[in-house]
Amino acid sequence: MKETLEERKQKLLKQQEDLIKKRKKINQDLKKIEKKIENSEKDYLMEMLEQSSLSVEEVIDLLGIEDNQHEDDY
C-alpha cells in the first residue's frame, strides 16, 4: 500500500517531534552531568584545601584568580 504525501508528511513530522524531545532530554541530562562534574571538582578542591596548610587567599594567589570584589578599593 502506497503512502500518500500527507501520510508521509505526518510520519516525518512525528519523527521530527520525537527527535526534538530526545535532543531536549539529552541536553537536560548533559546539564545534570556537567553540574555533577562541577560539584565534584569543587568538592575535590575543597578537600585538597582542607588537607593543605594554605589559606584560601594563598590558593587564590597561587592560582592567579582575579579578586573582582576588591577592584573598587583601588
Buried (B, 14 or more C-beta within 10 A) or exposed (E): EEEEEEEEEEEEEEEEEEEEEEEEEEEEEEEEEEEEEEEEEEEEEEEEBEEEEEEEEEBEEEEEEEEEEEEEEE
